[in-house]
Amino acid sequence: MSMDVIDFEIYGDDMQFVEIELDPNEAAVGEAGSMMYMEDHIRMDTIFGDGSAQQSGVFGKLLGAGKRLLTGESLFTTVFINEGNQKRKVAFAASYPGKIIPVHLLELGGMLYAQKDSFLCAAKGVSLGIAFQKKLGAGLFGGEGFVMQKLEGDGYVFIHAGGTLLERQLAPGEKIRVDTGCVVAYQPTVDMDIQFVGGVKSALFGGEGLFFATLTGPGHVWLQSLPLSRLADRIVASAPSLGGKQQGEGSVLGGMGTGRS
């Protein structure tokens, strides 16, 4: 199924949103909860799966929803359809600081592998599948690394990288070792493996764990400096109501400055 051809513009610096302009009868699909605003005459539908199997019957819809469930995402996505006779706009925003990356799938051969929580929105027709790693170690020890989203289509998809974005074009045989959570996306020509690094001492005291993702070229890779899981861990660790330790940042009074006894 061909994807709708959409025009877009990305606004902001570290807290970005993407504004998509839809022609009459064009549609975009977004991750649940990612919509920022939409103009009049745009109809919003919540659907099973990713919207690419709308004409394949109940089984196709359930299969699409099941693929999303395996990647840890919601069973549902939201489709935004321009039912007016003029161009209308809909905007999508990420839920934490970072960069929105527009990727034209046709220019990458029609496919991209992405971290399971990085997909933001796309032109309707994109297929959100799953990509299993070849090595079992990726599933047992790689954390975020075993099941990746497989994005397929011939138009634009928008993925989100937390913190600062780094793009690397790997030459054939060139390797880079990355924290598993810092991998945002990569071309299918890139081989991803999970390898043991360091010793027990670095695992216990270094804070970096025992396993890294090793990406081997050729192909393009996108990396992020602030994975959502890392941000969430720091927030929980600093939240007294969740059992974390209060640090008293920014106040010489420490806990006395918060109004708590």
C-alpha positions in Angstrom: 0.0 0.0 0.0 1.5 3.4 -1.0 1.8 6.0 1.7 0.1 9.4 1.4 2.4 12.2 0.2 2.6 14.8 2.9 4.2 18.2 3.4 5.6 19.0 6.8 7.7 21.5 8.9 9.5 20.9 12.2 9.4 23.7 14.8 11.4 24.2 18.0 14.9 23.3 19.2 15.0 20.9 22.1 11.2 20.5 22.6 10.1 20.0 19.0 6.9 19.3 17.2 6.2 18.5 13.6 3.3 20.1 11.7 1.9 18.1 8.8 -0.1 19.6 6.0 -2.7 17.3 4.6 -4.4 17.7 1.2 -8.1 16.7 1.0 -8.6 13.0 1.7 -4.9 12.6 2.8 -4.2 11.1 6.2 -1.5 10.7 8.8 -1.1 8.1 11.5 0.3 9.0 14.9 1.3 7.2 18.1 -1.4 7.3 20.7 -1.1 10.5 22.7 1.3 12.3 20.4 -1.2 14.7 18.8 -0.6 18.4 19.7 -3.3 20.1 17.7 -5.4 19.7 14.5 -7.4 22.1 12.4 -11.0 22.0 11.6 -12.4 19.3 9.2 -9.8 16.8 10.3 -11.4 13.6 11.5 -9.6 11.5 14.1 -10.1 7.7 14.3 -8.6 5.3 16.7 -7.8 2.0 15.0 -6.2 -1.4 15.7 -2.7 -1.7 14.6 -1.0 0.8 12.3 -3.6 1.5 9.6 -1.8 -0.2 6.8 -4.1 -3.3 6.9 -7.4 -1.5 6.8 -8.5 -3.3 3.7 -7.4 -6.8 4.8 -10.3 -7.7 7.1 -10.5 -8.5 10.7 -7.5 -10.9 10.7 -5.3 -8.3 9.1 -6.3 -5.7 11.7 -5.6 -8.1 14.6 -2.3 -9.1 13.1 -1.2 -5.4 12.9 -2.3 -4.8 16.4 -0.4 -7.9 17.6 2.8 -6.7 16.0 2.6 -3.5 18.0 1.9 -5.4 21.2 5.0 -7.4 20.8 7.1 -4.2 20.6 5.6 -3.0 23.9 3.4 -0.3 22.3 -0.3 0.3 22.5 -2.7 -1.9 20.5 -4.0 1.3 18.9 -2.8 4.1 16.7 -4.7 7.2 15.7 -5.4 8.2 12.1 -6.1 11.9 11.2 -8.0 12.3 7.9 -8.6 15.6 6.1 -12.3 15.5 5.2 -12.4 19.1 4.0 -11.9 20.5 0.5 -8.8 22.6 1.5 -5.5 21.8 3.0 -5.5 21.3 6.7 -2.8 20.9 9.4 -2.2 18.5 12.2 0.8 18.6 14.6 2.5 15.9 16.7 4.9 16.4 19.6 7.2 14.2 21.6 6.8 13.6 25.3 10.3 14.5 26.4 13.2 16.7 25.2 15.0 15.7 22.0 14.9 15.9 18.2 12.4 14.8 15.6 13.9 13.1 12.6 12.1 13.0 9.3 13.1 9.9 7.4 12.0 9.2 3.8 11.7 5.4 3.6 11.9 5.2 -0.1 15.4 6.8 0.0 16.5 4.0 2.4 15.1 1.2 0.3 11.7 1.2 1.9 12.6 -0.1 5.4 14.0 1.2 8.7 14.6 -0.5 12.1 13.8 1.8 15.0 13.7 1.7 18.8 10.3 0.6 20.0 9.4 3.9 21.6 10.9 6.2 19.0 8.1 6.2 16.4 6.1 9.5 16.5 4.0 9.7 13.3 4.0 9.0 9.6 2.0 9.3 6.4 -0.9 6.8 6.4 0.2 3.6 4.8 3.3 2.9 6.9 3.6 -0.6 8.2 4.8 -1.0 11.8 6.2 -4.4 12.2 8.7 -6.2 14.3 12.4 -7.1 13.7 13.9 -9.9 15.9 17.6 -9.8 16.4 19.6 -12.8 15.1 21.4 -13.3 18.4 19.5 -14.7 21.4 21.8 -12.7 23.7 20.1 -9.5 22.5 16.8 -10.6 24.0 18.3 -11.9 27.2 20.8 -9.1 28.0 20.3 -6.2 25.7 17.4 -4.6 27.5 15.8 -2.5 24.7 17.7 -4.4 22.0 15.9 -7.6 21.2 12.7 -6.5 19.5 12.9 -3.4 17.3 10.2 -1.8 15.2 10.3 -2.4 11.5 9.0 0.6 9.6 8.1 -0.1 6.0 6.7 2.1 3.2 7.6 4.6 0.5 7.1 8.0 2.2 8.0 10.0 5.3 8.1 8.7 8.9 9.0 10.8 11.9 11.0 9.3 14.8 12.1 11.0 18.0 15.6 10.9 19.5 15.9 11.9 23.2 18.5 14.5 24.1 21.1 15.3 21.5 21.0 13.4 18.1 24.0 11.9 16.5 24.0 10.5 13.0 26.7 8.2 11.7 27.3 6.8 8.2 29.2 3.6 8.8 31.5 2.3 6.1 31.5 -1.4 5.2 32.9 -3.3 8.1 33.1 -0.2 10.4 31.9 -1.0 13.9 30.6 1.2 16.7 29.7 0.0 20.2 26.6 1.8 21.8 24.6 1.6 24.9 21.5 -0.4 23.9 19.1 2.4 24.9 21.0 5.0 22.8 20.2 3.3 19.5 17.4 5.1 17.9 17.3 3.6 14.4 19.5 2.1 11.7 19.2 0.9 8.1 18.6 -2.8 7.5 22.1 -3.0 5.9 23.6 -2.4 9.4 24.2 -5.5 11.4 23.3 -5.2 15.1 24.6 -7.6 17.7 24.8 -7.6 21.5 28.3 -8.2 22.8 29.9 -8.7 26.3 32.2 -5.9 27.3 34.3 -5.2 30.4 34.6 -7.3 33.6 32.6 -7.8 36.7 34.1 -4.7 38.3 32.9 -2.4 35.5 29.4 -4.0 35.6 29.1 -3.6 39.4 30.6 -0.1 39.8 30.8 1.4 36.3 27.1 1.8 35.8 27.4 0.8 32.2 26.2 -2.8 32.4 27.8 -5.9 30.9 26.5 -5.7 27.3 26.6 -3.1 24.5 25.0 -3.1 21.1 27.6 -3.4 18.3 26.6 -1.9 15.0 28.5 -2.9 11.9 28.3 -1.1 8.6 27.6 -0.3 5.9 24.6 2.0 6.5 23.2 5.0 8.4 22.6 4.9 12.2 20.8 7.4 14.4 21.9 7.6 18.1 20.4 9.5 21.1 22.1 10.9 24.2 19.1 10.6 26.5 17.0 7.4 26.2 13.6 7.6 27.7 14.4 4.7 30.1 17.5 6.6 31.4 15.5 9.8 32.0 12.7 7.8 33.7 15.2 6.1 36.0 16.7 9.4 37.1 13.3 10.9 37.8 12.2 7.9 39.9 15.5 7.9 41.8 15.0 11.6 42.7 11.3 11.4 43.6 10.8 11.0 47.4 7.1 10.0 46.9 8.4 7.0 44.8 11.1 6.0 47.3 13.8 8.1 45.8 16.2 10.3 47.7 15.6 14.1 47.7 18.7 16.0 46.7 17.6 19.5 47.7 18.9 21.0 44.4 19.1 24.7 44.1 18.4 25.4 47.8 20.8 25.9 50.7 18.0 24.7 52.9 17.8 21.3 51.2 14.6 19.5 52.3 13.6 22.5 54.5 13.0 24.6 51.4 10.3 22.3 50.0 7.7 23.0 52.7 7.8 19.4 53.8 8.4 18.6 57.5 
